[in-house]
């Protein structure tokens, strides 16, 4: 009887496991479809079009993109690693506050920090005006600061917003390095200052590589900051080629070139942490090294140094937005369509979040019920969306959904004599699809991380008691993974609210989100009109920063619960930096 029950359970597991495998495969296909369509469309472009792109657009766009990536990569590595070592290696007044304050720039999207500093540092703005008054100048013609609208300005501003990716990963690595390594180095005559260069930093290299990769992927996805600051990246070129010239094959070919850059970034990240197992193995066991206490004056200096990235990346833009929003509301109230913009943003983001959680759970659960093989491949494919900028996914969806809409419209006309119009591209469905494909890695990775903490024995007990795989998920896994799911839902929702490139390309007519409203007003130079939307985005984006500060507390890190990065590349999916 027991054998019969067991056999029946196994057969049921195969049947129900097949359902989850089919769901995971369909999810992976839906994510991969825009990329396949992009490849086909790019190959259909004429040879003359490729020659035109290589001779006119691509050289400038590729040059600017590579310079921007190199500059941001170096600067975020310096800022992130330096601040992580600062709060890890030294004890000084204000250190605990500085630990979580250094995460705050993550709440400011790149296009918002560019928009704010364009106004703050304007030649006739308050900053330059004050400097001229102090120095005795009366006109911008006599004295003005270097224009922030430049490649240098773009690198600096993006770096002061994106350095927390390196900070989070590297700080976790520093905190989990055992004291025995430091003590051995000191015994061999290495000074405490040299310990950073010869012991701590080499062991933290994989974490630095992960953080840099995430920052570079955000740089590639950016469209607002680069356009506002006059840097013509590949992403900006895709947008202008499609929107300004309505050249879909040309935009597809530029998007394909951008994907090559993405693959190169991922390959560099994997190469940089190729010896990760050795570094991670050296961290296990033993107590963690203690911080060095410094004098009051030295502690004040360290605190001031640590606050510089916070002031530039968060405090400055936040104060500006709050002031401008208060002024705008004071004399004119809320913008006419502000409430409808907020409701539209919440509706689209919530729909995408729900769909993303469902599909991410399906991909992760299929990998658990049928580990390896097809399910593992489907899981990896379902997480490739984040590796591509929003413009790339959007262009791919324009091709796929445009063909679908045309087919349905033609069939409806021939069969029923009616026109269906643009079912997907004319509604918010295309935008929800884009959000889901782009951020599915977050929910799938979060669900997989939650499932990995549940012993396999619970599955076996549930199946022995006659429960199906779906019932086990509903009654066992979901209740035990609700924290991971809630965190994933929060991160996906906030990312949908902030997403600009895909929203610009796919939003229906007369539909605005907070991000597109801000972009439109900033492009027209009406900064005070955009300040309220920008402030709303920043306030919403603070929520995952609070989550990161709680999960990434020192107590949790020392217990082995490494703070999750807000997003993850397919190559670092479920990667624990410690």
C-alpha positions as CSV (number, residue, x, y, z in Angstrom):
1,X,0.0,0.0,0.0
2,X,2.9,2.3,0.9
3,X,4.6,1.5,-2.4
4,X,1.4,2.1,-4.3
5,X,1.0,5.5,-2.6
6,X,4.5,6.4,-3.2
7,X,4.3,5.5,-6.9
8,X,1.1,7.4,-7.2
9,X,2.8,10.4,-5.6
10,X,5.6,10.2,-8.0
11,X,3.3,10.0,-11.0
12,X,1.4,13.0,-9.7
13,X,4.6,14.8,-9.2
14,X,5.5,14.1,-12.8
15,X,2.1,15.3,-14.0
16,X,2.0,18.5,-11.9
17,X,5.7,19.1,-12.5
18,X,5.0,19.1,-16.2
19,X,2.5,21.9,-15.8
20,X,5.1,24.1,-14.0
21,X,7.7,23.2,-16.6
22,X,5.3,24.2,-19.4
23,X,4.6,27.5,-17.6
24,X,8.3,28.1,-17.1
25,X,9.0,27.4,-20.8
26,X,6.2,29.7,-21.9
27,X,7.6,32.5,-19.7
28,X,11.1,32.0,-21.1
29,X,9.8,32.1,-24.6
30,X,7.8,35.3,-23.9
31,X,11.0,37.0,-22.5
32,X,13.2,35.8,-25.4
33,X,10.7,36.7,-28.1
34,X,11.5,40.4,-28.3
35,X,15.2,39.6,-28.7
36,X,14.6,37.1,-31.5
37,X,12.3,39.6,-33.3
38,X,15.0,42.3,-32.9
39,X,17.6,40.0,-34.5
40,X,15.3,39.2,-37.4
41,X,14.4,42.8,-38.0
42,X,18.0,44.0,-37.8
43,X,19.0,41.3,-40.4
44,X,16.2,42.5,-42.7
45,X,17.7,46.0,-42.8
46,X,19.4,46.8,-46.1
47,X,23.1,46.6,-46.5
48,X,23.2,50.2,-47.3
49,X,21.5,51.0,-44.0
50,X,24.3,49.1,-42.1
51,X,26.9,51.2,-44.1
52,X,25.0,54.4,-43.2
53,X,25.0,53.5,-39.5
54,X,28.6,52.5,-39.4
55,X,29.7,55.7,-41.2
56,X,27.5,58.2,-39.3
57,X,25.6,57.2,-36.1
58,X,27.5,54.2,-34.6
59,X,31.0,55.7,-34.4
60,X,29.9,58.7,-32.3
61,X,27.3,56.7,-30.3
62,X,29.7,53.8,-29.6
63,X,32.5,56.2,-28.7
64,X,30.4,58.1,-26.2
65,X,29.0,54.9,-24.8
66,X,32.4,53.4,-24.1
67,X,33.8,56.6,-22.7
68,X,30.8,56.9,-20.4
69,X,31.0,53.2,-19.3
70,X,34.8,53.5,-18.6
71,X,34.4,56.7,-16.6
72,X,31.4,55.5,-14.6
73,X,33.0,52.2,-14.0
74,X,36.2,53.6,-12.5
75,X,34.4,56.3,-10.4
76,X,31.8,54.0,-8.9
77,X,34.5,51.5,-8.1
78,X,36.5,54.2,-6.2
79,X,33.5,55.7,-4.5
80,X,31.8,52.4,-3.6
81,X,34.9,50.6,-2.4
82,X,36.2,53.6,-0.5
83,X,33.0,54.3,1.4
84,X,32.6,50.6,2.1
85,X,36.1,50.4,3.7
86,X,35.5,53.6,5.5
87,X,32.5,52.4,7.5
88,X,33.9,48.9,7.9
89,X,37.5,49.5,9.0
90,X,37.1,52.6,11.2
91,X,35.0,53.5,14.3
92,X,34.0,57.2,14.5
93,X,31.0,59.2,15.6
94,X,28.2,59.0,13.1
95,X,29.4,55.8,11.4
96,X,26.1,53.9,12.0
97,X,24.1,56.7,10.4
98,X,26.6,56.9,7.5
99,X,26.2,53.2,6.9
100,X,22.6,53.5,5.7
101,X,22.8,57.1,4.5
102,X,25.3,55.9,1.8
103,X,22.4,53.9,0.3
104,X,20.2,56.9,-0.2
105,X,21.4,57.9,-3.8
106,X,19.7,54.7,-5.0
107,X,16.4,56.5,-4.4
108,X,17.2,59.1,-7.1
109,X,16.9,57.8,-10.7
110,X,19.7,59.0,-13.0
111,X,17.5,61.1,-15.2
112,X,16.2,63.0,-12.0
113,X,19.7,63.8,-10.8
114,X,20.6,65.1,-14.2
115,X,17.5,67.2,-14.4
116,X,18.0,68.7,-11.0
117,X,21.7,69.6,-11.4
118,X,21.0,71.2,-14.8
119,X,18.9,73.7,-12.9
120,X,21.0,73.9,-9.8
121,X,24.2,74.6,-11.7
122,X,22.6,76.8,-14.4
123,X,24.8,79.9,-15.2
124,X,22.1,82.2,-13.8
125,X,21.1,79.8,-11.0
126,X,21.6,80.2,-7.3
127,X,24.9,78.3,-7.0
128,X,26.8,80.2,-9.7
129,X,25.1,83.4,-8.7
130,X,26.3,83.1,-5.2
131,X,29.8,82.3,-6.2
132,X,29.9,85.4,-8.5
133,X,28.6,87.6,-5.7
134,X,31.3,86.3,-3.3
135,X,34.1,86.7,-5.9
136,X,32.8,90.2,-6.9
137,X,31.6,89.3,-10.4
138,X,28.3,90.7,-11.8
139,X,27.7,88.7,-14.9
140,X,28.0,85.1,-16.2
141,X,30.2,86.6,-19.0
142,X,32.8,87.5,-16.4
143,X,32.7,84.1,-14.5
144,X,31.0,80.8,-14.9
145,X,31.7,77.3,-13.9
146,X,32.3,74.5,-16.5
147,X,29.1,73.4,-18.1
148,X,27.6,70.4,-16.5
149,X,26.1,69.5,-19.9
150,X,29.1,67.4,-21.0
151,X,30.6,64.0,-20.9
152,X,32.5,64.8,-17.7
153,X,29.3,66.1,-16.0
154,X,27.4,63.0,-17.1
155,X,30.1,60.6,-15.7
156,X,30.3,62.5,-12.4
157,X,26.5,62.7,-11.8
158,X,25.8,59.0,-12.8
159,X,28.6,57.8,-10.6
160,X,27.4,59.6,-7.5
161,X,24.0,58.0,-8.0
162,X,25.2,54.5,-8.9
163,X,28.1,53.9,-6.6
164,X,25.8,52.2,-3.9
165,X,25.8,49.1,-6.1
166,X,29.5,48.7,-5.4
167,X,29.1,49.9,-1.8
168,X,26.5,47.2,-1.0
169,X,28.4,44.3,-2.4
170,X,31.8,45.3,-1.2
171,X,30.8,46.3,2.3
172,X,29.2,42.8,2.7
173,X,32.5,41.3,1.6
174,X,34.6,43.4,4.0
175,X,32.3,42.6,6.9
176,X,32.7,38.8,6.4
177,X,36.4,38.7,6.0
178,X,37.9,36.9,9.0
179,X,40.2,38.7,11.5
180,X,42.8,35.9,11.1
181,X,43.8,37.2,7.7
182,X,44.3,40.7,9.0
183,X,46.2,39.5,12.0
184,X,48.4,37.3,9.8
185,X,49.2,40.2,7.6
186,X,50.1,42.4,10.6
187,X,52.3,39.7,12.0
188,X,54.2,39.7,8.7
189,X,54.9,43.4,9.0
190,X,52.1,44.8,6.8
191,X,50.9,48.2,8.0
192,X,47.2,48.7,8.7
193,X,46.9,51.0,5.7
194,X,48.6,48.4,3.4
195,X,46.2,45.7,4.6
196,X,43.5,47.3,2.5
197,X,45.6,47.1,-0.7
198,X,47.2,43.7,-0.1
199,X,44.5,41.7,1.7
200,X,41.0,43.2,1.9
201,X,40.8,44.6,-1.6
202,X,42.0,41.5,-3.5
203,X,39.5,39.4,-1.6
204,X,36.7,41.9,-2.3
205,X,37.4,42.0,-6.1
206,X,34.5,39.7,-7.0
207,X,32.1,41.9,-5.1
208,X,33.5,45.0,-6.8
209,X,33.1,43.4,-10.2
210,X,29.4,42.5,-9.4
211,X,28.6,46.0,-8.2
212,X,30.4,47.6,-11.2
213,X,28.5,45.4,-13.6
214,X,25.1,46.5,-12.1
215,X,26.1,50.1,-12.3
216,X,27.2,49.8,-15.9
217,X,23.9,48.1,-16.8
218,X,22.1,51.0,-15.3
219,X,24.3,53.4,-17.3
220,X,23.5,51.5,-20.5
221,X,19.7,51.7,-19.7
222,X,19.8,55.4,-19.0
223,X,18.3,57.7,-21.6
224,X,17.1,60.8,-19.7
225,X,20.4,61.8,-18.1
226,X,22.5,61.2,-21.2
227,X,20.1,63.2,-23.4
228,X,19.7,66.0,-20.9
229,X,23.5,66.3,-20.6
230,X,24.3,66.1,-24.3
231,X,25.9,62.7,-24.4
232,X,24.7,60.7,-27.5
233,X,24.9,57.1,-26.3
234,X,23.6,54.0,-28.1
235,X,20.5,54.1,-26.0
236,X,19.8,57.7,-27.0
237,X,20.5,56.9,-30.6
238,X,17.9,54.1,-30.6
239,X,15.3,56.4,-29.2
240,X,15.9,59.3,-31.6
241,X,16.2,56.9,-34.6
242,X,12.8,55.4,-33.9
243,X,10.9,58.4,-32.5
244,X,12.3,61.2,-34.7
245,X,12.9,59.3,-38.0
246,X,10.4,56.4,-37.5
247,X,13.2,54.1,-38.7
248,X,12.5,50.8,-37.1
249,X,15.1,48.7,-39.0
250,X,17.7,51.3,-38.1
251,X,16.7,51.4,-34.5
252,X,16.8,47.6,-34.4
253,X,20.3,47.5,-35.8
254,X,21.5,50.1,-33.2
255,X,19.8,48.0,-30.5
256,X,21.6,44.9,-31.7
257,X,24.9,46.8,-31.4
258,X,23.9,47.8,-27.9
259,X,23.3,44.1,-27.0
260,X,26.9,43.4,-28.1
261,X,28.1,46.0,-25.6
262,X,25.9,44.3,-22.9
263,X,27.3,40.9,-23.6
264,X,30.8,42.4,-23.3
265,X,30.0,43.9,-19.9
266,X,28.7,40.6,-18.6
267,X,31.7,38.8,-20.0
268,X,34.1,41.2,-18.3
269,X,32.2,40.8,-15.0
270,X,32.5,37.0,-15.2
271,X,36.2,37.3,-16.0
272,X,36.8,39.7,-13.1
273,X,35.4,37.2,-10.6
274,X,36.7,34.0,-12.2
275,X,38.6,33.2,-9.0
276,X,35.6,33.9,-6.7
277,X,35.6,30.4,-5.1
278,X,39.0,31.0,-3.7
279,X,38.1,34.4,-2.4
280,X,34.9,33.2,-0.8
281,X,36.5,30.1,0.7
282,X,39.0,32.3,2.5
283,X,36.3,34.1,4.4
284,X,34.7,31.2,6.2
285,X,35.3,30.7,9.9
286,X,36.9,32.8,12.6
287,X,35.8,36.1,14.0
288,X,35.6,39.3,12.0
289,X,38.3,42.0,12.3
290,X,37.6,44.9,14.6
291,X,37.4,48.5,13.5
292,X,40.2,50.9,14.3
293,X,39.2,53.7,16.7
294,X,40.3,57.1,15.6
295,X,40.6,60.5,17.3
296,X,37.8,63.0,17.4
297,X,39.3,65.2,14.7
298,X,40.1,62.3,12.4
299,X,36.6,60.9,13.0
300,X,35.1,64.2,12.0
301,X,37.2,64.2,8.8
302,X,36.1,60.6,7.9
303,X,32.5,61.5,8.5
304,X,32.7,64.5,6.2
305,X,34.4,62.5,3.5
306,X,31.7,59.8,3.8
307,X,28.9,62.4,3.6
308,X,30.1,63.9,0.3
309,X,28.6,61.2,-1.9
310,X,25.3,61.4,0.1
311,X,25.2,65.2,-0.3
312,X,25.8,65.1,-4.0
313,X,23.8,62.0,-4.8
314,X,20.8,62.5,-2.6
315,X,20.6,65.5,-0.3
316,X,21.2,68.1,-3.0
317,X,18.6,66.8,-5.5
318,X,16.1,66.0,-2.7
319,X,16.2,69.5,-1.2
320,X,16.0,71.1,-4.6
321,X,12.9,69.0,-5.5
322,X,11.2,69.6,-2.2
323,X,11.8,73.4,-2.5
324,X,10.6,73.6,-6.1
325,X,7.6,71.4,-5.5
326,X,6.6,73.5,-2.4
327,X,6.9,76.7,-4.5
328,X,4.9,75.2,-7.4
329,X,2.1,74.0,-5.1
330,X,2.1,77.3,-3.3
331,X,1.4,79.5,-6.3
332,X,-0.4,77.2,-8.7
333,X,-1.4,74.0,-6.8
334,X,-0.9,70.6,-8.3
335,X,-0.5,70.2,-12.1
336,X,-3.9,69.7,-13.8
337,X,-3.3,66.0,-14.7
338,X,-1.1,65.1,-11.7
339,X,-3.6,62.8,-10.0
340,X,-4.4,60.9,-13.2
341,X,-0.7,60.6,-13.9
342,X,-0.2,59.1,-10.4
343,X,-3.1,56.7,-10.8
344,X,-1.9,55.6,-14.2
345,X,1.6,55.0,-12.9
346,X,0.3,52.9,-10.0
347,X,-2.1,50.9,-12.2
348,X,0.5,50.0,-14.8
349,X,3.2,49.3,-12.2
350,X,0.9,47.2,-10.0
351,X,-0.3,45.1,-13.0
352,X,3.2,44.5,-14.1
353,X,4.3,43.6,-10.5
354,X,1.5,41.1,-10.2
355,X,2.3,39.4,-13.5
356,X,6.0,39.4,-12.8
357,X,5.5,37.7,-9.4
358,X,3.3,35.0,-10.9
359,X,5.6,34.3,-13.8
360,X,8.8,34.5,-11.7
361,X,7.3,32.1,-9.2
362,X,6.4,29.7,-12.0
363,X,10.0,29.7,-13.4
364,X,11.5,29.3,-9.9
365,X,9.2,26.5,-8.9
366,X,9.7,24.6,-12.1
367,X,13.4,24.7,-11.4
368,X,12.7,23.2,-7.9
369,X,10.3,20.5,-8.9
370,X,12.4,19.4,-11.9
371,X,15.9,20.6,-11.2
372,X,18.4,20.8,-14.1
373,X,17.8,20.3,-17.8
374,X,15.0,22.2,-19.5
375,X,13.7,23.9,-16.3
376,X,17.2,25.3,-15.5
377,X,17.5,26.6,-19.1
378,X,14.0,28.2,-18.9
379,X,14.9,29.8,-15.6
380,X,18.0,31.4,-17.1
381,X,16.2,32.6,-20.2
382,X,13.4,34.1,-18.1
383,X,16.0,36.3,-16.3
384,X,17.8,37.7,-19.3
385,X,15.5,40.8,-19.5
386,X,17.4,42.8,-17.0
387,X,20.6,42.4,-18.9
388,X,19.0,44.4,-21.8
389,X,18.2,48.1,-21.6
390,X,14.6,49.1,-21.7
391,X,14.9,50.6,-25.2
392,X,16.1,47.2,-26.6
393,X,13.1,45.3,-25.1
394,X,10.8,48.1,-26.2
395,X,12.0,48.0,-29.9
396,X,11.7,44.2,-29.9
397,X,8.1,44.4,-28.6
398,X,7.2,47.0,-31.2
399,X,8.1,44.5,-33.8
400,X,6.4,41.5,-32.2
401,X,3.2,43.2,-31.0
402,X,3.0,45.4,-34.1
403,X,2.9,42.2,-36.2
404,X,0.3,40.7,-33.9
405,X,-1.9,43.7,-34.0
406,X,-1.8,43.9,-37.8
407,X,-2.6,40.2,-38.1
408,X,-5.6,40.4,-35.8
409,X,-6.9,43.6,-37.4
410,X,-6.6,42.0,-40.9
411,X,-8.4,38.8,-39.8
412,X,-11.2,40.8,-38.0
413,X,-11.7,42.9,-41.1
414,X,-11.9,40.0,-43.4
415,X,-14.1,37.8,-41.1
416,X,-16.3,40.4,-39.4
417,X,-15.8,43.6,-41.3
418,X,-14.5,45.5,-38.3
419,X,-11.2,47.1,-37.3
420,X,-9.7,46.1,-34.0
421,X,-7.0,48.8,-34.1
422,X,-3.9,48.4,-32.0
423,X,-4.9,45.9,-29.3
424,X,-1.5,45.7,-27.6
425,X,0.4,48.8,-28.8
426,X,-2.6,51.0,-28.4
427,X,-3.2,50.0,-24.7
428,X,-1.1,49.5,-21.7
429,X,-0.6,45.8,-22.4
430,X,2.6,46.4,-24.3
431,X,4.0,48.4,-21.4
432,X,3.1,45.8,-18.9
433,X,4.7,43.2,-21.1
434,X,7.9,45.3,-21.3
435,X,8.0,45.8,-17.5
436,X,7.5,42.1,-16.9
437,X,10.2,41.0,-19.3
438,X,12.6,43.6,-18.0
439,X,12.2,42.9,-14.2
440,X,11.3,39.2,-14.2
441,X,14.8,38.5,-12.9
442,X,14.0,40.1,-9.6
443,X,10.9,38.0,-8.9
444,X,12.4,34.8,-10.2
445,X,15.6,35.3,-8.3
446,X,13.7,36.3,-5.1
447,X,11.5,33.3,-5.3
448,X,14.4,31.0,-6.0
449,X,16.3,32.4,-3.0
450,X,13.2,31.9,-0.8
451,X,12.8,28.3,-2.0
452,X,16.5,27.6,-1.5
453,X,16.0,28.1,2.3
454,X,13.2,25.5,2.5
455,X,14.5,21.9,3.0
456,X,13.6,19.4,0.3
457,X,12.4,17.1,3.1
458,X,9.3,19.3,3.5
459,X,8.4,18.6,-0.2
460,X,8.7,14.9,0.4
461,X,6.6,15.0,3.5
462,X,3.9,17.0,1.7
463,X,3.9,14.6,-1.2
464,X,3.8,11.6,1.1
465,X,0.6,13.0,2.7
466,X,-1.0,13.1,-0.8
467,X,-0.5,16.8,-1.7
468,X,0.1,17.8,-5.3
469,X,3.0,20.0,-6.4
470,X,0.6,22.9,-6.7
471,X,-0.8,22.2,-3.3
472,X,2.7,22.0,-1.8
473,X,3.5,25.4,-3.3
474,X,0.3,26.9,-2.0
475,X,0.4,25.4,1.5
476,X,4.1,25.1,2.2
477,X,6.4,27.2,-0.1
478,X,4.4,30.4,-0.4
479,X,3.8,30.9,3.3
480,X,7.5,30.2,4.0
481,X,8.6,32.5,1.1
482,X,6.3,35.4,1.7
483,X,9.1,37.7,2.9
484,X,11.2,37.1,-0.2
485,X,8.1,37.6,-2.4
486,X,7.2,40.8,-0.6
487,X,10.7,42.2,-1.0
488,X,10.6,41.2,-4.7
489,X,7.2,42.8,-5.2
490,X,8.5,46.1,-3.7
491,X,11.6,46.2,-5.9
492,X,9.7,45.4,-9.0
493,X,7.0,48.0,-8.3
494,X,9.5,50.7,-7.7
495,X,11.5,49.8,-10.8
496,X,8.4,50.0,-12.9
497,X,7.6,53.4,-11.5
498,X,11.1,54.6,-12.3
499,X,11.5,53.0,-15.7
500,X,11.8,55.7,-18.4
501,X,13.2,54.3,-21.7
502,X,10.6,51.5,-22.3
503,X,7.8,53.8,-21.0
504,X,8.7,56.5,-23.5
505,X,8.6,54.1,-26.4
506,X,5.5,52.0,-25.5
507,X,3.1,54.2,-23.6
508,X,-0.3,54.6,-25.2
509,X,-1.3,58.0,-26.5
510,X,-2.5,60.5,-23.9
511,X,-1.2,58.2,-21.1
512,X,1.5,59.7,-18.8
513,X,3.4,58.2,-16.0
514,X,5.4,60.1,-13.4
515,X,8.6,59.3,-15.3
516,X,7.4,60.5,-18.7
517,X,5.7,63.6,-17.3
518,X,9.0,64.5,-15.7
519,X,10.9,63.8,-18.9
520,X,8.5,65.9,-21.0
521,X,8.6,68.9,-18.7
522,X,12.3,68.8,-18.3
523,X,12.8,68.6,-22.1
524,X,10.7,71.7,-22.4
525,X,12.7,73.5,-19.7
526,X,9.8,73.9,-17.3
527,X,11.6,72.5,-14.3
528,X,9.1,73.7,-11.7
529,X,6.3,71.7,-13.4
530,X,8.4,68.6,-13.3
531,X,9.5,68.9,-9.7
532,X,6.4,67.4,-8.2
533,X,6.6,64.2,-10.3
534,X,10.3,63.9,-9.6
535,X,9.8,64.3,-5.9
536,X,7.0,61.7,-6.0
537,X,9.3,59.2,-7.7
538,X,12.1,59.8,-5.2
539,X,9.7,59.3,-2.2
540,X,8.5,56.0,-3.7
541,X,12.1,54.9,-4.5
542,X,13.1,55.4,-0.9
543,X,11.1,52.3,0.1
544,X,13.6,49.7,-1.3
545,X,16.4,51.7,0.3
546,X,14.8,51.2,3.7
547,X,14.5,47.5,2.9
548,X,18.1,47.3,1.9
549,X,19.3,49.1,5.1
550,X,17.3,46.6,7.2
551,X,18.3,43.5,5.4
552,X,21.9,44.7,5.0
553,X,22.4,45.5,8.7
554,X,25.7,44.5,10.1
555,X,24.1,41.9,12.4
556,X,22.4,40.2,9.4
557,X,25.6,40.3,7.4
558,X,27.7,38.7,10.1
559,X,25.1,36.0,10.5
560,X,25.5,35.2,6.8
561,X,22.4,36.9,5.4
562,X,24.1,39.1,2.8
563,X,22.2,42.1,1.7
564,X,20.6,41.5,-1.7
565,X,21.4,43.8,-4.6
566,X,18.4,45.7,-5.8
567,X,18.7,44.0,-9.2
568,X,20.7,41.2,-10.6
569,X,22.3,40.3,-13.9
570,X,21.7,36.8,-15.3
571,X,25.4,36.1,-14.7
572,X,25.2,37.0,-11.0
573,X,21.7,35.7,-10.3
574,X,21.4,34.4,-6.8
575,X,25.1,35.3,-6.3
576,X,26.0,35.8,-2.7
577,X,28.9,38.2,-2.5
578,X,30.1,36.8,0.8
